[in-house]
Amino acid sequence: MTLRTPLSPEQVSARLSATGWSGSPAEIHRVFAVEYDAAMGIVAEVAAAAIELEHRPDIDIRWDRLRFAMTTHTAGDVVTELDFKTAERINSIAFSHGAEPV
């Protein structure tokens, strides 16, 4: 099994519970409450992590919310271990900036 091997629905469900993210076998996502200025710092750090991991999340920035969503396009638009590895990095970065899960 590689980081880009599709996960089963049961594996995705177990990992969602462990990470605090939501989603399905097709996509995972999480929303954080955070002030806009802090969100910009989070996005910059997530961008650096995304380059390192070679995996790019979708990012939606609002004045008081920051939403991330991921799927592994190279695996056929399904969730893989790489999505959860990236999700864990995003959690760490967001929490270090004081973001709160919504």
FIBA-153611 format. One record per residue: residue number from 1; chain; residue in one letter; z negated, y negated, x of N, C-alpha, C in turn. Coordinates in steps of 0.2 Angstrom, whole numbers. Layout:
BEGIN
R  pos  unit  code    n_w    n_v    n_u   ca_w   ca_v   ca_u    c_w    c_v    c_u
R  NUM     A     a      Z      Y      X      Z      Y      X      Z      Y      X
...
***
This chain:
BEGIN
R  pos  unit  code    n_w    n_v    n_u   ca_w   ca_v   ca_u    c_w    c_v    c_u
R    1     A     m      0      6      4      0      0      0      0     -6      4
R    2     A     t      4    -11      3      5    -17      7      2    -23      2
R    3     A     l      2    -29      5     -1    -34      1      4    -36     -4
R    4     A     r     10    -34     -4     15    -36     -9     17    -30    -14
R    5     A     t     13    -25    -14     13    -19    -18     11    -21    -25
R    6     A     p     14    -20    -30     12    -22    -37      5    -18    -39
R    7     A     l      1    -22    -42     -6    -19    -44     -5    -16    -51
R    8     A     s     -9    -11    -52     -9     -9    -59    -13    -13    -64
R    9     A     p    -12    -13    -70    -15    -17    -75    -23    -16    -74
R   10     A     e    -25    -10    -73    -32     -9    -71    -35    -12    -65
R   11     A     q    -31    -12    -60    -33    -15    -54    -33    -23    -55
R   12     A     v    -28    -26    -58    -28    -33    -59    -34    -35    -63
R   13     A     s    -36    -31    -68    -42    -33    -73    -48    -32    -69
R   14     A     a    -49    -28    -64    -55    -27    -60    -55    -33    -55
R   15     A     r    -50    -35    -52    -49    -40    -48    -51    -47    -51
R   16     A     l    -48    -48    -57    -49    -54    -61    -57    -55    -62
R   17     A     s    -60    -50    -64    -67    -50    -65    -71    -52    -59
R   18     A     a    -69    -49    -53    -72    -51    -46    -71    -58    -44
R   19     A     t    -65    -61    -46    -63    -67    -43    -65    -73    -47
R   20     A     g    -66    -72    -54    -66    -78    -58    -60    -80    -61
R   21     A     w    -54    -77    -59    -48    -80    -61    -46    -76    -68
R   22     A     s    -41    -79    -71    -38    -76    -78    -31    -74    -77
R   23     A     g    -29    -70    -81    -22    -68    -81    -20    -61    -83
R   24     A     s    -14    -59    -81    -11    -53    -83     -8    -49    -77
R   25     A     p     -5    -44    -78     -2    -41    -72      5    -45    -70
R   26     A     a      6    -50    -74     12    -54    -72     10    -60    -68
R   27     A     e      4    -63    -69      2    -69    -66     -5    -70    -67
R   28     A     i     -8    -73    -62    -15    -75    -62    -16    -83    -62
R   29     A     h    -21    -86    -64    -22    -93    -64    -29    -95    -65
R   30     A     r    -31   -101    -63    -38   -103    -63    -37   -111    -63
R   31     A     v    -42   -114    -67    -42   -121    -68    -49   -123    -65
R   32     A     f    -49   -129    -62    -55   -132    -59    -56   -139    -61
R   33     A     a    -62   -141    -63    -63   -148    -65    -65   -151    -58
R   34     A     v    -62   -157    -57    -63   -160    -50    -59   -167    -51
R   35     A     e    -63   -172    -48    -60   -179    -48    -53   -179    -44
R   36     A     y    -49   -183    -46    -42   -183    -43    -42   -184    -35
R   37     A     d    -46   -188    -32    -46   -189    -25    -48   -183    -22
R   38     A     a    -53   -179    -24    -55   -173    -21    -50   -168    -22
R   39     A     a    -46   -168    -28    -41   -163    -29    -35   -164    -24
R   40     A     m    -34   -170    -21    -29   -171    -16    -31   -167    -10
R   41     A     g    -38   -168     -8    -40   -164     -2    -39   -157     -3
R   42     A     i    -41   -154     -9    -40   -147    -10    -33   -145     -9
R   43     A     v    -28   -149    -12    -21   -147    -12    -19   -147     -5
R   44     A     a    -21   -151     -1    -19   -151      6    -21   -145     10
R   45     A     e    -28   -143      9    -30   -137     12    -27   -131      9
R   46     A     v    -26   -131      3    -22   -125      0    -15   -124      2
R   47     A     a    -12   -130      3     -5   -130      6     -5   -127     13
R   48     A     a    -10   -128     17    -10   -125     24    -12   -118     24
R   49     A     a    -16   -116     19    -18   -109     18    -12   -105     16
R   50     A     a     -8   -108     11     -2   -105      8      3   -104     14
R   51     A     i      4   -109     18      9   -108     24      6   -102     28
R   52     A     e      0   -102     30     -3    -96     34     -2    -90     31
R   53     A     l     -3    -89     24     -3    -83     20      5    -81     18
R   54     A     e      9    -86     19     16    -85     17     16    -83      9
R   55     A     h     12    -87      6     12    -86     -2     11    -93     -5
R   56     A     r     15    -95    -10     14   -102    -12     12   -102    -20
R   57     A     p      6   -104    -21      4   -105    -28      8   -111    -32
R   58     A     d      8   -110    -38     10   -116    -42      4   -120    -43
R   59     A     i      5   -127    -43     -1   -131    -43      1   -137    -48
R   60     A     d     -4   -138    -53     -3   -143    -58     -9   -148    -57
R   61     A     i     -8   -154    -55    -13   -159    -54    -14   -164    -60
R   62     A     r    -20   -164    -63    -21   -169    -68    -27   -174    -66
R   63     A     w    -28   -179    -69    -33   -184    -67    -40   -181    -66
R   64     A     d    -42   -175    -70    -49   -172    -69    -48   -165    -69
R   65     A     r    -42   -162    -68    -42   -155    -68    -36   -153    -62
R   66     A     l    -37   -147    -60    -33   -144    -55    -32   -137    -57
R   67     A     r    -25   -135    -58    -24   -128    -60    -19   -125    -55
R   68     A     f    -21   -119    -53    -17   -115    -49    -15   -108    -53
R   69     A     a     -8   -106    -51     -6   -100    -54     -2    -97    -49
R   70     A     m     -2    -90    -49      2    -86    -44      5    -80    -47
R   71     A     t     10    -78    -44     14    -71    -45     17    -70    -39
R   72     A     t     19    -64    -37     23    -62    -31     30    -61    -33
R   73     A     h     34    -67    -32     41    -66    -34     45    -61    -30
R   74     A     t     43    -60    -24     47    -55    -20     45    -48    -22
R   75     A     a     40    -47    -26     38    -40    -29     41    -39    -36
R   76     A     g     45    -44    -38     47    -44    -45     43    -48    -50
R   77     A     d     40    -53    -48     36    -57    -52     30    -53    -56
R   78     A     v     26    -50    -51     20    -46    -53     15    -48    -49
R   79     A     v      9    -46    -51      3    -48    -47      2    -43    -41
R   80     A     t      0    -45    -35     -1    -41    -30     -7    -43    -26
R   81     A     e     -9    -39    -21    -15    -40    -17    -15    -47    -14
R   82     A     l     -9    -49    -12     -7    -56     -9    -10    -61    -14
R   83     A     d     -8    -61    -20    -11    -66    -25    -18    -66    -25
R   84     A     f    -22    -61    -25    -29    -61    -25    -32    -63    -18
R   85     A     k    -28    -62    -13    -30    -64     -6    -30    -72     -6
R   86     A     t    -24    -75     -9    -23    -82    -10    -29    -85    -14
R   87     A     a    -30    -81    -20    -35    -84    -25    -42    -85    -22
R   88     A     e    -44    -80    -18    -50    -80    -14    -50    -86    -10
R   89     A     r    -45    -88     -6    -45    -94     -2    -45   -100     -6
R   90     A     i    -42   -100    -11    -42   -106    -16    -49   -107    -18
R   91     A     n    -52   -102    -21    -59   -102    -23    -63   -106    -17
R   92     A     s    -63   -103    -12    -67   -105     -6    -66   -113     -5
R   93     A     i    -59   -115     -4    -58   -122     -3    -60   -126     -9
R   94     A     a    -59   -124    -15    -60   -128    -21    -68   -129    -21
R   95     A     f    -72   -124    -20    -79   -125    -21    -82   -129    -15
R   96     A     s    -79   -129     -9    -81   -133     -4    -80   -140     -5
R   97     A     h    -76   -142    -10    -75   -149    -12    -78   -151    -18
R   98     A     g    -83   -146    -20    -86   -148    -26    -83   -147    -33
R   99     A     a    -77   -143    -33    -74   -142    -39    -78   -137    -43
R  100     A     e    -78   -137    -50    -81   -133    -54    -76   -129    -58
R  101     A     p    -77   -122    -59    -72   -118    -63    -73   -121    -71
R  102     A     v    -67   -121    -74    -67   -123    -81    -67   -116    -85
***
